[in-house]
Amino acid sequence: MDTELMLEMYCRMVRIRRFEEEVERLFLEGEIPGFTHLSIGQEAVAVGSCLALQEDDYITSCHRGHHYAIAKGMELAPMMAELFGKKTGFQSGKGGSMHVSDFDKGMLGGYAIVGGGIPVAAGAALACQMKKLNKIVATFFGDGGINTGAFHEALNVAAIWNLPILFICDNNRWAVSTSIESAVKLKRLSDRVAGYGIPGVTVDGNDVLEVWEAVNKAASRARQGKGPTLIEAQTYRMRGHFIGDPQHAVPREELEQWKKRCPIKRFGAELMRQGILSKEKVELIREEIEKDIQKAIAFARESPFPERDAAFKDVYGVEVLP
C-alpha cells in the first residue's frame, strides 16, 4: 500500500483519539452539554472505511459518530462548536454530539435513534442509482442496530434493487449493557445476509488495513452495479456507552484484553517496523494535531450561543386537515 495513505490513516486515527479525549475532559468539566458517546478504541473502522471511499461518496452514522465525521474530513473547529451548542457549529448548535453532518463532505448526518441512519442511507443510494451518479453510500451502525427492523428492511430493498450501498457494522460487543452473545446467536454477524443474497464479510475492526481492503473491495463491487455488502468490523469501545457510564456489565478482564489491541498503537508499531514512522515523526504528528484541537476548543469557547428565536427556525410542521 502507498506510504502516504498509511501515514494519513495513522494521522486520522490519532486526530480522532485526541479529539475525543478532549471532548471527554470538557464534558466532565461541564463545558459540553447534553449527551456524548465516545468511539475511543474504534478509530480503525471509521478511518479504514472512509479512506477507501471517494471524497464525494456519502455516509450516515449513528449516535456514536465523531470518528466517522472526522474520518470523512469534517473540520474540527465547527464540530467542537457544535458540541458546545454554539452558533458556529455545523448545525448552528442545535444538533450536538449525536447529529453532526456536513453535506459538503458527504456526511449526511448522525442519527440518535438506533438504526435510524440505515434507511436514510438506502434512500441516498437509490438517488445515486436513479441519477446515474458514480457515487456510493456507506452506512455505519453498531451491533445493536443490526437487530432493528430498519436494518432488515433497508438491507432487503438494497439487495433486490442492487443499490450502491455498504452496510458497515461496528460490532463493539456491547449495546449499552447488553452483550452481543445475549442478543444474537450467530458467531459472525455478517452471516445475517445469507437470507438476502448478498456478500457478508467479517474483519478485524482494530486492523485499519484489513478494514480498508474489505471496504475498498465492497465499494468497487457497488460501483459496478453489483449491489450492497455487509461488513462486520469486530472492535471494542474502551469507554462506557456514554461519558459517565460506570460499565458495571463489562468484565474488567475483557476490557483490559481489548486495550492491548489498541488500533493506534498496533498500527503505529507496524509503521515503525516498516521504517515509515519514527519516534520523532510521531511527536511531530501529535504536536500538529494538538495545535489543531486546541484551536478548535478556543474557537468553540469564543463563539456565541444561538439567539433565542433560533429555536423557531429550521422547524417543520405538518398541517392536519379536519
N, C-alpha and C positions, 0 to 999 in steps of 0.2 A: 504494500500500500504506500501511497505518496506520503513522504515525511511531513510535508506541510499540513496535510489533512490530519495526520496523527497528532501533531502539535496543537492544532486547532481543537481537536477532541479533548485533549488534556486541559487546555486553557478554559474551554467552556464548562467542563466539569468543575474545575476549581472556582470559576466565577459563580456558578450556581451554589456550590457549597458555602462560600464566604458570604454571598448574599443572604442565604437562609440562616446562617449562624448569626448574622447581624439582625435579621428580622426577629429571630428568637429572643435576642437580647433586648431589642427595642420594645417588643411586645411585653416581656416580663417587667420592663421598667415603666410600662404604661403609656408609651408614645404611640403605639399602634393599637387601634381599637378593633372591636369585632372578634371574629373567629379566624384562626390561622392554622393551616395544616402544612407541615414541612415534608420535604422529599429527601432529606439527608440520608444517603445510602443508595438512592435510586437514580443517581445522576446519569449513569451509563445508558439507561434505557432511552431517556429523552435525547441525549446528545448523539448516540449512535443512530437513532431513528431520524432525527431532524437533519443530520448531515448526510444522510442517504437520500433525502428528498431534494427536489429542486427548490430554489428560493421562492418561486411563485406557487408552489403547491400549498394546499390548505391543511390545517389541523384543527381539531377540537380537543379539549381536555376536560378533566373532572375538577372536583373541589380542591384537589392537591395538584396545583397547576403551575407553580412558579418555575419549576425546572423545564417544563415544556416550552413556556413562554420565552425564557432566556435562551434555551437551546435553539429556538426558531429565530432568534436575533432581535428580540424586543429590547428596547433601551432600558437601562436600569433606573435612570432618574424619574421619568414619568411613572414607571412601575412602582417604585418606592413611594412616590407621591400618592399613588392610588391606594396603597396600603395604609397610608397616613390619613386617608379620607380628604385629600386636598384637591383643589380645583384644577391643578396642573396634571393630575393623574390621567391615565388613558381613558377612564370612564368619568372624568371630572369628579372623582372622589366618591361616586355613587355605587361602585361595584365592589370595591375592597378586594381582599385576597382571593376570594373564590370565583371572581368573574372578570379576570383580566382578558382583554382582547386587543388586537391591533390588526385590522383588515389589511393594512399596507404590507404587513409581514406574513399575511396568510393565516394569522391566528384568529379563528372565528369564535373564540371565547371559551372560558371555563364555565362549567355547569355544576352548581352546588348539588342538584338532585342526582343521586347515584344513577348512572347510566343515561343521564339527560342529554349528554352531548352526542350520543351514538346516532339517534335518528336525525339529528341536525346534520351530522357528517354525511349520512346516507343521502339526504336531500341535496347537499352541496355536490356530492359525487354525481348524482343524477343530473344536476345542472351542467356540470363539466361535460358529461356524456352528451346531453342534448345540444349543447353549444359547440360540440366538437373541439373542445379545448384540450391541449396536451398537458392537462393537469390531473393530479390525483389528490385524494384526501386521506389523511391518517387520523383515526380517532383513538384517543388514549383513555383508558379506564382501568380501574382496579379489579381485583378478583371478586369483590362484592358486586361489581357491575355486571359480571358475567351471568348472574342469576336473575337479572331483571327481564321483564317482558320486552322492554325497549331493545335490549341486545338481540334477542332471538328474532323479533320482527324485522329489525333493520338488517340483520345478517341474512335472513331468508330472502328479502326483497333484493338485497345487493347480489346475492348468489344467482337468483333467477334472471336478473337483468344485467348480469356481468358488469356491475358498477365499478369504476376505478377507485376503490377504497381499500385501505388496510385497517384491520381491527387489531390494535396493539394493547394487550393486557399486561399491566404491571402487576404480576402476582407477588405481592409482598407478604402473603400468607395470613394476614390478619385484616378482616373487615371490622374496624373498630376493635371489639374484643372477641369476635367470632373467628376461630381458626378455620383455615381452608379445609382441614380434614372433617370438621363437623358440619360443613356446608355442601361439600361436593365429594362424591365417591371416587371420581376419576383421579388418577395419579398425574395425568397430564391434561391440563385444561384445554389444550389445543385439540384434544380428541373430540371436543364438543361439536366440531364442524363435520364430523362423519355423516351426520344426517342432512347436511346441506350441500354436499357435493363440491366442496372447495378445499384447498390445502390448509392444513394446520401445522404450525411449526412451534416447537418449544426450544428456547435458547437460554443460555446463562445470561441473565439480565445484568450481572455485575461485570461482564466482559464486553466492553464497548465495541470491540472489533467484531465479535460474534453477532451482536445486535445489528451493527452496520451492514454486515454481509447478508443477514436474513432480510432486513428491510430493503436493501438495495435490490435483491432478487425479486422480492414480492412487488416492489414498485415497478420494476421493469415488466413484470407479468401484467400488472394492472394497466400500464401504459399501452400495452399491446392489445388491449381489449379482452383479456382473458379473465377478468373479474377479480374478486377480493381474495384476501388471505387473512387468516387469523394467526397472529404471532403472540405466543405466551412468553413473556420475559420473566424468568424466576429471579426475584430480587428481594430486598428487605429494607424496611424503613428503620433507621436507627433511633428514631424518636417515637413518641406516642402518636396516637391517631390525630391529636391536635396538641397545640402547645399547652402544657399543664396536665396532660393525660398521665396518670401515675403508672399506667401499663401493668396493672395487677394481674392480668390474664397471661401476659407474655412470660414464658420461662426465662430466667436470667441466663442460664447456660446457652439457650438458643440464641439470644441476643448477642452474647459475647462471641459465639462462634461466627455469626454473620459479620460482626465488626471486624473480624480478622480477614474477611473477604471484601473489605472496602474497595469499591471500584477505582477510586482515585489513586490510592496507594498501590494497588495492584498494577494499574496501567502505567503509573509513574515509574515503578520498578522495572517494568518491561522496556520502557523507553530509555531508561538508564542503561539497561543491559545492552541495548542496541546502539548506545552512544548518541542517541538523538537528544537526550536530556542530560544535564549535569546539575550538580548542586547549585552552582552559580546561576544557571539559567532558570531553575525552579524559583530561586529567590527573586530574580528579576520579574518573572511572570507574576508571582504573588504580590510584589510591590506595586506593579502596574494595576492589577486587579483591585488591590486595596485602595488605591487612589480613586479609581472609578466608583467604588462602593461608597467611600466617604463623601465624594462629591454628590452622589445620589441622595445620601442621607441629608446633607446640607441643603440640597435643593428642596427636598420634601419638607424639612423644618421651616424653611424660609417662605414656602408657598402659602397662599391664602386658602382658607376654607371656602367652599361654595357659598354663594349668597342664599338667604332663606328661601327666596322664591324659586331657586333651582330645583327644589323638591317637587315643583309642579310642572317642570319641563321634562321632555322625553318620556312622558307618561301617556300610555294609550288606553282608551276605554272602548267598550262595545255598547252601542245603544240597543237596548232591549225593547222591541216593539210590543205593544199590548196585544 
